[in-house]
Amino acid sequence: MLKPIIAALLMTTAVPALAVPEQPGMVDVTKDPVDAAGEKALGDVMSIFSKMFDTSDQPEPEPARLALAQVTAAKLLPDGAYSKIMDSMLGKMLTPLFEMMPGLTDAQIAETTGAPEDTVATLSEDKKAAVTAIIDPFHKERGKQMVDVMKPLMTEAMAIIEPAMRTGLSRAYARKFTAAQLTTINGFFTTPTGAAFAQESFALQADPEVMQATFKAFPAIMGSIFSDQANLKAKFDALPKQRTLKDLSETELKQLAGLLGVEIQSLADHRDGLATASTNTPETGEEPWYAEENWQSAARSKATKLSDAYVKANEKSEAAYAAYEDAQVAAIDEARQRFLAQGWKPEPAPEPMAAEDIPDNAVPPPAAPK
């Protein structure tokens, strides 16, 4: 659980995940038993990024320019800059999020208590909060403690990242700027204004103003991307699909068997088994025959008329039942007022008999149901 959280936080600062080698005899308490697949996936992603940002074909920066660029990078990314950003993010983003968490979800309450989820869904928010307080009294406190646990871990990670980042920035600046430009930039950093700018420029990426403006842009971004979902879906649907074994020719199937080191018959059996299974797969409701536009006009018209009739009958039934409930409530209320006005009072409970007054042959009272 902890690794994905830390990885996500590292990604928010736009830095690559770090693979820390395990030492002999060291026990990784954060590793899940099935983490091997995740470690391999992480390695594959890192390999892809290494190829995407390959710099092996670029010439080495000139030593003089690199020396100037190292001064620039050290000013723009001073010691502790990454820790400052992470501390700000953890304190100003995660802590309020944990505090705003309403409590256990309906599914969590249902899973823990065995109560039907649809029943849980009808509970008021106050009742759900009360249930959470009983089942998980440390729900919110645990979030705060997670932040406290993660802060030193992230500080340690930032201490590893910063030198690597300064090295990368130095080489990038040495390629992007001339020696004269770097000299001018570094000269500016020696002034009070330049020093203040350099000290804060990197940390300002996590400033509340920047974060606020960025988050405010999200709805517009999502609205722009998903403004025409039908068109977007059509474009994705038009993309080439992955082939299955049934799409391969016998020649391709033979080539595939050779590459995998298996008998071609095993692939053919698997292909035929998938084809048989597909005919017995339960329907999902997404099949084309469920779409009304694919029905015959007469069948669609009949179904529509019956649907309308059902809706109207259901509305009448609900209205009739509501009227019955109103009449029942009115009748009870009238009778209550009349009996109370006549001085009606409930029968007093009988006084319990003293033990010495109970006859020996008295029938004992029935046991309370368990």
Steps between C-alpha positions, in 0.01 A plus 500: 500500500781739591700463180222615265436806719866600504533433127197720430646781708832474321320517166322821603840668524582382147797284601567140403445223753815378667593134521682455831702176500427266786789418731574139603294405802283812478127433532274724296193538724313700235520232231191296428537128422386570144724802454728318254264576212482863609880523521528361147239745373690786664820378335325487162370856543843627600649330195246672278574840654873442461449443129262797468753736657815342363790751491771268374501665158553851643851644529657552839458859630808718486678483839501880542129532426424201721684662791294817459181296464576314823501835681165586339344165595626528857335842532167393346488167683660565840531234767163418650292643212336166423432433869339842524265418212411158640439638848271763352313244294455258789396771743277708274349233278489159667416606855184697399399215272520252786305738725224533239460126459140432612565151631460145382335448163168317467686199359746496793219518756307224322809279475587548868151464646336266252213746456363531144672784318168641376388522863821677598449744214172619653666603828547869571850643497480543879420132545781397265737719700379332820554156345851604394571622853413154632669287235799721422541762774849593375387560140608865477784473750653224291522737203693754706729227628564385143623849417729493804637161393551608140670834567838357610484243220441772242773719651741211459387447142541869422855490635576230241322681216646849544862427400382305195270786404780757538723288278229478234420871521869590472542299182175636355593863575847446352340391172223761493698813597830644387782572742421872475133443580583277795743761631227766482247272671743413778585867540132576554486230768772681697271801545250506790204478257661225297590301811144527632360391162736204470424388857123494447452429128497121530295484820238731349381207286313380811379844606128508586438760226653272236319191628169688524524631146598157368213319672252764385598422142414130536123533433569696183757242391261210562217688332717562196616140474160340558277761338407257224521158659319325215754629248787414733368147551457456127862601441625257762277225364648559155853431624652168386410222740739242642485176306396173659606149407196460279619795291831333415567298189644151530840637396485768773382242752798282413738796534349587837537141622866503399563827684328374815660158483166318514316257275282663237218266607499652850440843349230360274332328797514824699354692208217249456437496876468879507259487207284244682511697823400819322174341386418413862602833651216668694360802324588843639219706351747679274438264207351665187170314529426690823507837319145609409612645168582145389150365572232453236271805487189301594673337799642833612158668474333224703768513769473879521121491541517236771776695676287817499199304629712351779629843604147643513366201696791523740438872552132430574596221739745723687244782518232261632734363768604852603133596532437190713790589731371859536149371588642253752708770671196734510276229650756414768552866586124564534453196723799599713366849558152364587622240750738743668224759527284237678779449756627164374812375673693176456427215739748502790745211502407227753698497822742205513407233756721450797691173501312368807164559323584287197335153531725198473309364200519827306609468138832674456507784244633410156871553453603810310577427137871479422 
